[in-house]
Amino acid sequence: MKLTSKKRNNDNRPTERGAALVTVLLVATLLLAAGGALLLTTSMAGTLAVDSTAEGQAYYSAEAGVNSTLNVLRGAVPSNPAGTPTTFRNAADNPTLTNWLNYDGNMDGTSVVTLGTSPNLGYTVTLSDPDSTPPANQPTRLLVHVTGYGPKGAKKQMEVMVKRYIFDFSTIAAVLTRGDDDNTTPMPTFDIGNSNAKAYSGYDHANPAVSLPVFGSTNATDYNLTASQVDSSKDQTISGVQKEAQFTNSQLPNFLQTANNARSFLASVQSSAVGMGRSFSSAPANDIGTSSNPQLTFVDGNAVLDSGAGTGTGAGILVVTGTLTLNGNIDFDGLILVLGEGTVVRNGGGGGSIYGGIVVAKFDRSSGGFLAPTYNDNGSGNSTVQYDSAAIDRALSAAGCRVLALREY
């Protein structure tokens, strides 16, 4: 058989010539686009890193401004020129705090307190009184606005609400004894002394038009005991619109409403005192404050105030967790809190004067409820115990201000 060969088609496709080149160009274009995007992203990341650093520096500048402002309000920064006391009223009247802060730089056309020049860092401060307090009075709160400046025009703003008092306290009686939680167990001793010359008063020493109860108690048993003691201890030496009063739990300061609140409060005040270097194991001689320089004094244990031992004069807030013993002529302006052991003993009385307020409450520092406290004034002499709103206000202010809230905006 004769084989016939056929010419095989070599699959030439003239119309498809150059397809490989087009494919290569398309792939190259995609790679170029991806490379360009990578270069752009890398470039932007570098810029963002630089901007992030500047933003962070502005944030820390604002934080520094907040801390500086708090130091001013706490009285830790002297005024320039000297002579302007650091009060909330003076701060509100000088809202940029130029009497205490040195605005020595300029950033973005704004006068700033300089923190650094390489890079340029600074801050500004503006205060306001959110309560529009009358000019003759001290504001209770201040709203602080701080703007922090960093390089490259970076800015951060912070807002802080500051309260003048380290803790909230409402005075409801010149001498307040927090009774036993069972409402029946009486105070083992409640004695205000039988001297003809002593004086207990609920009239405000700073504003006699105002009067609080002289003695306050929290249950009927203690109220009856107080009334009986007032009647038998020459009640003409006790002055006030109301000589004794019984308070419901809701009328008490928050830290006296439950023993857990009292424990938390005591721990918080002790922590503040430790931070201020004002926590002691006994009353420090010649170091419990003065009328011109009230102090927070925390005594973790028994405290003896004795005019013959250099502890007969003080001012501010005195907190005692053990027994407080008063010997001789004791002068104190402010708030005395005997919390824990809840025992006050006064020997003699002499001619000392306590202007402000006294609170006595007994409770275990670890668990349980309130127990019956002791108030034993076995003589009184010609001593005076009188409510004084101004002395309490100075005491609460001297213990340091408190930050209520902080935000970045």
Rosetta blueprint (number, residue, H / E / L):
1 M L
2 K L
3 L L
4 T L
5 S L
6 K L
7 K L
8 R L
9 N L
10 N L
11 D L
12 N L
13 R L
14 P H
15 T H
16 E H
17 R L
18 G L
19 A H
20 A H
21 L H
22 V H
23 T H
24 V H
25 L H
26 L H
27 V H
28 A H
29 T H
30 L H
31 L H
32 L H
33 A H
34 A H
35 G H
36 G H
37 A H
38 L H
39 L H
40 L H
41 T H
42 T H
43 S H
44 M H
45 A H
46 G H
47 T H
48 L H
49 A H
50 V H
51 D H
52 S H
53 T H
54 A H
55 E H
56 G H
57 Q H
58 A H
59 Y H
60 Y H
61 S H
62 A H
63 E H
64 A H
65 G H
66 V H
67 N H
68 S H
69 T H
70 L H
71 N H
72 V H
73 L H
74 R L
75 G L
76 A L
77 V L
78 P L
79 S L
80 N L
81 P L
82 A L
83 G L
84 T L
85 P L
86 T L
87 T L
88 F H
89 R H
90 N H
91 A H
92 A H
93 D H
94 N L
95 P L
96 T L
97 L L
98 T L
99 N L
100 W L
101 L L
102 N L
103 Y L
104 D L
105 G E
106 N E
107 M E
108 D L
109 G L
110 T E
111 S E
112 V E
113 V E
114 T E
115 L E
116 G E
117 T E
118 S L
119 P L
120 N E
121 L E
122 G E
123 Y E
124 T E
125 V E
126 T E
127 L E
128 S E
129 D L
130 P L
131 D L
132 S L
133 T L
134 P L
135 P L
136 A L
137 N L
138 Q L
139 P L
140 T L
141 R E
142 L E
143 L E
144 V E
145 H E
146 V E
147 T E
148 G E
149 Y E
150 G L
151 P H
152 K H
153 G H
154 A L
155 K E
156 K E
157 Q E
158 M E
159 E E
160 V E
161 M E
162 V E
163 K E
164 R L
165 Y L
166 I L
167 F L
168 D L
169 F L
170 S L
171 T L
172 I L
173 A L
174 A L
175 V E
176 L E
177 T E
178 R E
179 G L
180 D L
181 D L
182 D L
183 N L
184 T L
185 T L
186 P L
187 M L
188 P L
189 T E
190 F E
191 D E
192 I L
193 G L
194 N L
195 S L
196 N L
197 A L
198 K L
199 A E
200 Y E
201 S E
202 G L
203 Y E
204 D L
205 H L
206 A L
207 N L
208 P L
209 A L
210 V L
211 S E
212 L L
213 P L
214 V L
215 F E
216 G E
217 S E
218 T L
219 N L
220 A H
221 T H
222 D H
223 Y H
224 N H
225 L H
226 T H
227 A H
228 S H
229 Q H
230 V H
231 D H
232 S H
233 S L
234 K L
235 D H
236 Q H
237 T H
238 I E
239 S E
240 G L
241 V L
242 Q L
243 K L
244 E E
245 A E
246 Q E
247 F L
248 T L
249 N H
250 S H
251 Q H
252 L L
253 P L
254 N H
255 F H
256 L H
257 Q L
258 T L
259 A H
260 N H
261 N H
262 A H
263 R H
264 S H
265 F H
266 L H
267 A H
268 S H
269 V H
270 Q H
271 S H
272 S H
273 A H
274 V H
275 G H
276 M L
277 G L
278 R L
279 S E
280 F E
281 S L
282 S L
283 A L
284 P L
285 A L
286 N L
287 D L
288 I L
289 G L
290 T L
291 S L
292 S L
293 N L
294 P L
295 Q E
296 L E
297 T E
298 F E
299 V E
300 D L
301 G L
302 N L
303 A E
304 V E
305 L E
306 D E
307 S H
308 G H
309 A H
310 G L
311 T L
312 G L
313 T E
314 G E
315 A E
316 G E
317 I E
318 L E
319 V E
320 V E
321 T L
322 G L
323 T E
324 L E
325 T E
326 L E
327 N E
328 G L
329 N L
330 I L
331 D E
332 F E
333 D E
334 G E
335 L E
336 I E
337 L E
338 V E
339 L E
340 G E
341 E L
342 G L
343 T E
344 V E
345 V E
346 R E
347 N E
348 G L
349 G L
350 G L
351 G L
352 G L
353 S E
354 I E
355 Y E
356 G E
357 G E
358 I E
359 V E
360 V E
361 A E
362 K E
363 F E
364 D L
365 R L
366 S L
367 S L
368 G L
369 G L
370 F E
371 L E
372 A L
373 P L
374 T E
375 Y E
376 N E
377 D E
378 N L
379 G L
380 S L
381 G L
382 N L
383 S L
384 T E
385 V E
386 Q E
387 Y E
388 D L
389 S H
390 A H
391 A H
392 I H
393 D H
394 R H
395 A H
396 L H
397 S H
398 A H
399 A L
400 G L
401 C L
402 R E
403 V E
404 L E
405 A E
406 L E
407 R E
408 E E
409 Y L
